[in-house]
Amino acid sequence: MQSTKQLNLLRKAWQWGSLILALYLLNFALSFHNVWPTLGITTRHDLSVEVAALVFFISLYTWKIGKISTVVITLLASLLTLMSLARYIEVTAPALFGRRVNLYWDAQYLPHVAEMMMEVASPIQLILLSLGSAISLAVIFYLLHLSLKRVLSALEEPLTQHVLRILMGILIVGYTMGHINQPIHTLKYYSLPLSKTYWKQLEFISSVLAKDINDVLPSTNPLGNFDLPGLNNTDVIVQFIESYGATAYDTPFIAEKISDSKNMFTSAIESTGRRVVSGFIESPTFGGNSWLSHSSFMTGLDIRHLSTYELLVTQDRPTLADRFRTNGYRPVALMPGLRTEWPEGSFYGFDIIYGEQELNYQGPDFGWWRIPDQFSLARIFNLEINKPIRKPLFVFFTTITPHMPFRPTPPYQPDWQRLVSENPFNESDVNSALALRPEWTNLQPAYADTLSYTFEYLAGYLRSQPEQKFTWIILGDHQPPASVSGIDVRWDVPVHIISDNNVIIDRLINKGFVEGVSPAIKPVDTMHQLPVTLLDVFSGA
């Protein structure tokens, strides 16, 4: 008699324990959070109103209509698996890239991301990744299917059915009350519903397809009609350093690791009779979408959204290339990352765009981005800068070596002419560089290495051309992804302006820039205001 009672108690404990575990797993699948800055997940014990609603309506269906079929259970488990995957993307993307996913824009770049992964990862890594992903999805589906079956089994008992229905109803009411202005802030106990997030995404996609985007660009020309006598017809080079953000100064580990190469860069500027001023400017983007920075700088317009950019390049707008051409310059774009046709590039008005094909790099590939930035600089010197008779140049150079995942980093080649040959590097240097693979859970060392490489070749170029007259504007396009920079960090990027023209340097100091390569903390401009400031300085105003 006593043992029967104990068995019944154990059975009851198991039934309620397994039910609580099943509800916990269902809730966890739609409410977990990221372990920054990794691919891992954790729980903050948030509540999922979507799971509460699902269990409530299942309970209601069972009470009023009857048992749910196995097919429906399988479909529900599949849906929850997809939602769990969506949740993973939703919480992981901000940790790795510093921004949320946009289905419309980001989906267009998935093929390129896949190609990059195939390039930077070994075949074994790709196989393991594919197998691991498939197994993980299968395990998630199995656990969610098992959990749903346990909930449905519990709903066969009238008492459990009523308890669950009342409990889930309370959770739904609690979430609803959180949207009403009242003293009890209940929303803090709930995770953001996936359905709400992706409904907004679908609304955006619908508005794009219906051409109903409310992006309005000002009709004015921020670049004005500046003349540029202050430049004395010397070259102007604008070089965007990919992912060069304030984190290079704000993160002690990175700042310390690049300090030697920065000192080398400073020494090269001073020893060749040039001066440099620096400042921070606010970028319109974070962790990616470099073209928002490029277009903001080239037009003087604040381009913060991809939809605005898409609208911009369909219009006839004056750009910096136009402004410099009017003043007798030859505007040239150096874009080693450009692999395919780029019809919208005509918007900028360059006389010529040097992409991957035009540069004709014959050396070894260094990761997905292939071409070392040092080679691109050496190549444009031969193609444009070293011509005996020419117009002054406006060169717009977008670098690619410091692009995520930041490895392999090419070796520095002190012989600049060898760079443009068929054998630009020693085999041992190439093998050492290619042996370093990305560490996806710890990208800061690779990021610091690629910035050190950048400062080293910049210093090398300055020393190799001590007599060349130019104003060289070196700036970042955006902060690196959040997996490097951290979360909730500023969007500022450094800008360095090098020249032997003391008048220009002094005018820039009057505009808030500081002498040297270490910017003051407070930004001096935004990305779209910087070109107006520079034109003002170059005009002699």
N, C-alpha and C positions, 0 to 999 in steps of 0.2 A: 504493500500500500504506500509506504513511505517512498520507495524507489520509483513508483509510478508517478507520484507527485513531483519528485525531483526531475524525472524525465520530462514531464509536462512543462516545468519551469524552464528547463534547459531548452526545450523546443521553442517556447515563447521567446526566450532571450535570443535564440538564434534567429528566429523570424524577424523580430524587431531590429536586431543588430544588422542582419543582412539587408533589411529594408533601408535603414539609416545609411549604410555604406553605399547602397545603390543610388539613393538620393544625393549623397555627397559626390559620387563620381559624376552623375549627370550635371550637378551644379558646377563642379570643378571644370568640366569640359568647356563651359562657356564663360568662366569667370577668372581663369588663371592670369598671372602677370609675368612679365619678363624679368629675368635675373640679369640686370645690366652689368657689363656690356656683352653678354654672352648669348648663345642660342638657347640657353636653359629657361625653364619656367618655374614659378613658385605660386603659392596661394596667399592672398591677403584675407581670405575668408569672406569675400564679397558674396552677395546673393545674386542669382540670375533670375530676373523676372520672367524671362522666356521659358526657363525650366519650370518655374512655378505655374505659368500659364498652361504649359503642355500637360503637366500632371493634373492640374485642375480640370481641364477639358477631357482628358482621358477618364478621369474619375466620373465626370458628369455623363460621358458617353456610356461608360460601364453601368452606371446607375439607371439611366433612362432607356438605353437601347440593348446593351448586352456586351458580350465578350468581343475584344478586338482580334482580328485575324492575324495569323503569322506573317502574311505578306505586308500588312500595314506596319507591323512591328519592325520588319526588315527595312521598309521604306523610311520609317522614323529614325531608325538607327543610322541609316545612310545619310539622312539629312543632318542629324546631329554630328556625324563625323565630318561632313563638309563645313558645318558651322564651327566646329572645333578647329579645323584647319584655317578657316578664315580668322578666327580669334587669334591663332598663333601668328599669322601674318600681321594682323592688326596691332598686336603688342610688341612684336619683334622688330618691325620696320623702324619705328621711332628710335629704338635702342641702337640699331645698327647704322641708320642713315640720318636720324635727326628729324624725320618728318613722317607723316602717315602716308599710307598707300592711296593713290588716286587711280581707280580702275581704268578710267578712260585713257589717261596719259601714260601710265606705267605699263599697261598691257602692250602698248606699241613697241616697247623696248625689251620685252621678254626674249625675243629671238637673239638680240645682241648680247643680253646677259648670259643666255645659254651658250653662245659661241665663246664668250669670255671665259666662262667656267670650264669649257672643254679645253681652252688654251692653257689656263693657269693650273688646272688640276691634272694629275696623272690618271691614266685609264683605270688603274686599281682604285684610286680615290673616287672616281666617278661611279664605278661599279658598286663600291661599298655604299656610296651616298644613295644611289638608286635603290639598292637592296634594303638599306636601312629605312628609307622613306616608305617603301612598300610594306615592310614588316610593321613599321610604326602605325601606319594607317590601318592595317589589318588588326593589330592589337587594339587600337582605339575603337574600331568598329565592333570587335568582339565584346569588349568591356561595356560599351554603351548598349549593345544588343542584350547582353546578360542583365544589365541594370534595368532596362525597360521591362524585360520579362519578369524580373523580381517585383517591380512596382505593380505590374498587371496581376501577378499572382496574389499580391497583398490586397489588391482591390476586390478580390473575390469574397473577402470577409466584410460584411456590412459595417462593423465597427471601425475597422481600419480605413474603409472607404470614406466614411463620414469624417473621421479625424483628418485624413489627408486633404479632403475637399475643403474643410474649414481652415486648415493650416495654410494651404496654398491660396485660398481666397484672402486671408489676412495679409499674406505677402504681396499679393497683387494690389490690394487696397493701400498698403503701406507705400508701395512704389508710386501709385497714383497720387497719394497725398503729398508726396515729395515735390510734385509740380504745382502745388497750391501754396500760396503765400501764407504760411502758418509757422508757429514757433518751433515745431518739431521737424528738424531737417533729416528726413528719412533717406534721401537719395544717397547719402554718404555710405550707406550700408549695401548699396547695390552696384554691380558692375554696369558699365555702359552697354545697353542692349545692342547686339550685332545687327539685328533687324533694322534698328533706327539708323545706324551708321551706313549700312548698305542701301537703304532706301534713299538716303541723301545722295549716295553715289549714283544710283540709277536715275534720280531726278536730274543730276548734272549731265549724265550721258544723254538723256532725253533732250535736254535743253541744247546741248551741242549739236545733236543730230537735227534738231529743228531750227538750228542757227538762231537760237534765242539767247545768246550770251550778252550780258549787259556790260561789256567792256567798252569804255569810252576813253579815247585818247585825246589829249588836248590838241587844238588846231594850231597852237603857237609853235614856233621853232626855238627851242631853248638854246641852240647852238649859235643863233644870231648871225651876224655878218662880220665876224672878227677878221681883221687883217693880222698877220703874224710877223711883224718886223723884228720883234724881240728874239726870234730864233736865228736871225741872220742866215737864212737858207740852209741851216744844218739839218741833218736827219733827225727824225723823231721815231723812236722804237717803243711800241707799247707791247709789253710782254706779260700775259696772264699766266701766273704760276698756278697750275691746277691744285686745288685743295689747300692752298697756302692761307691759313687762317690765323686768327689771334691765339689759337691754342698753342702755336709754336712759341709764343711768349708767355702764355698764362699757365701752361703745364710744366712744372719744374723739370720733370724727367726729359721732356722733349727739348726744352730750352737749354738744358745743360749739354745734351748730346749734340746739338747743332752749334754750340758756341764756338768751337774751333774753326769750323768752316765759315761762320759769320765773321769771325775776326780776320780770316784770310780774305774774305770779300771786302771788308773795310780797308784792309791794308792795300789791296789792289787798287781801290778807288783813290786812296791818298797818294800812293806811289806813282800813279800816272797823271797826277796834277788835276784830278777831278774832285768834285764835292758831291755829297749826297744828303738829301733831306728825307724824312720819313714821317708817316702818320698812319692812323687807322681810319678806315672808311667803312660805312655800314653797307653790307652786301644785301641785295634783294632776295637771295636764296641761301639755302643751308644744305650742305652735304651732297649736293648734286645740282643738275639743271644749270650748268655753267652758262648756257646761252642767254639766260635771263640777265646775268651780269654783263656779258659781252654786248647784248643789245642795249642795255641801260647805258653803258659807257659810250657806245657808238652813236647814240641818238640824243642823250641828255634827258630821256624820258624814264620814268619810274616803272620798269617792267618787272612785276612781281609774280605774275601768273602765266602759265603756259598758254591759256586762252588769249591773254593780252598779246603775248608774243606772236601767236598764230595770226592774230588780227593785224599786228604791226607790219609783218613782212608782206602783207598783201597791198600795202599802201605805198604811195610815193612820198617818202620822207627824206629830208636832208640828213646826212650822217657826217661823222668826222672825216670819212674818206672824201666826201664832196667838199667839205670845208678846206681840207688841205690841198685838194686838186685845184680849187679856185685860186689858191695862193702859190701855184706853181710846183706843187709836189706830185710825185708818183705814188699813189696809194697801193700797197701790196699786202696781201694776207698770206701768212705762213701758218698752215693748219695741218700738221703731220698726222693728226687723227682722222682726217677726212678721207674715207675709203671709197665712197660712192658719189654719184652725182648729187649736187646740192643746189637745186634750182632756186631756192629762196636766198641763196648767197648773193644773187644779183641785186638784192635789195640794198646791200651795203655800199655798192658802187666802187669796188676795188678794180684796179686795172687788170690784175691777175691774182688768182688764188692758187697757191702752191699746196696741193694735197699730197697724199701718200704717193700717188703715181708720178706726179711731177718731180718729187724730190728724189725718186729712184735710189732709195737706200739699198745697198747690196750686202750689208753686214748681217750678223746673226740676229735673230728675233729675240727681243727681251719681253716676254709675256705677250698678252693680248695686244698691247699698244705698239709693239714691235720696235718702233724707231726711237733711239735715244734723243733727248732734247738737245744735247750737245751737238749731235750730227746736224739737226735742223738748223741750228745757229750757224754752223760752219758752212752748210749748203747755201743758205741765203746770202752769206758773205760772198761766196763765189758767183752766185746767180745774179745778184743785184748790187750789193754794197761795193764790191771791188771793181765795178765797171769804170774805165778811165773817164768817159764822158757820159754824164747822166744828170737827170733832175735830182733835187733833194728827195729823199724817201720818207714816206710815212708807212712804217712796217707794223702790222698787227699780227702778233705771234701768240698763238694759244698752245701752251705746252701740254704734254700727255704723260711724261714719265711719273710725276707724283700722283698718278691716278690710282684709286683703290683697285687692287689690294696692295699697291706700292712695291711689289716685287715681281720679278727680279729687277734689281736696280743695276743699270749698266755701269761698267767701270769708267772712270775718268781717263780720257786719252790726252796727254799733254801735247802730242803731235797733231795739230789741228788739220793739217793737210792730209795726213794718213786717214783721218776720219771719213773723208769722201772717196776713199779708194775701195777696192773690192775686199781688202783685208784690213778693216779699221782697228782691230784689237788683237792682242796676243791671245793665243788659245787658252793659256792657263788663266788669264784674267776673265775670259768669257766663261770658262767652266766654273770658276769660283762664284761668279755672279749668278749663273743659272742654278747653282746648287742651293741657293737660298730660296725657299718657297714661302708663300704667305702663311702666317700663323693667324688664322681667322679669329681666334679668341684673344689675341694680343697683338694688335696691329700697330701700336705706338712705336716699337723699335723700328719696324719697316718704314713707317711714316717719317721718323726722324732721319733715317738713312737716306731716303730719297730727297729730303730737303738739304741735307749735307752735300749730296751730289750736286744739287742745283746751285748752291752757293759756290761750290768748288769750280764748276765749269764757267759760271759767271765771272769769277775772279780770273780764271784762266783766259777768258776772252778779253777782258779789260787789259791784262798784261800783254797779250799778243797784239793788241791794236792800240798802243799808247798815243798815237797821233790822230786817231779817228775822232772827228767832231760829231757830237750827237747830244740829244736829250733822251735819256733812256728811262721810261716809266715802267717799273716792275711792280706788279700788284697781284694779290690773290683774287680768285673768282668767288670763292666761298669757303667756309670752314670745312674741315674734313668731316666724314660721317660721325655720328654721335658715339660710335664704338671707339673712336679715337679721341674726340674732343670732350665727350661727356654730355650729359643732358642739361637742359636749361642754361646753356652758355650763350654768350653774346654772339651776334652774327657778324662781327667786325672782321675785316681782313687788312693786312698791312699793305702799304704802298711806299715804294722807295723811288726817288727821282734823282738820277745821276746826270751831272753836266759839268763842263768846265766853264760854263757861262755864269759868272758870279752874279750878274744882274738877275738872271732867272732864279738862281738859288735864293738870293736875298728876298726877292718878291714872294717866293713860296714860303719863306720863314715868316714874312709879314702876314701870310694867309693862315698861319697856325701850324705849319710843319716845323719839325725840330731837326737840327743838324745831326747827322749820324744815321745808323741803321736801326736804332731802337726807338720806336714811336712812343709818344706820350699816350697815356691810357685813353684819354677822351678823344673820340673820333673828330676829325677835322671836316669831314664831308660825308655825303652818301655817294653810292656808286654813280647815280645819274647826275649829281651835282658836280662831281669831280671834273668831267670834261669842260664844263663851263668855267670852272676855276682856272683850269690849265690854259684855256683859250684866252682868258682875261690876262693871265700872266704873260703868255707869249705875245699878246698884242701890244704889250708895253703900257697898258692902261694903269 
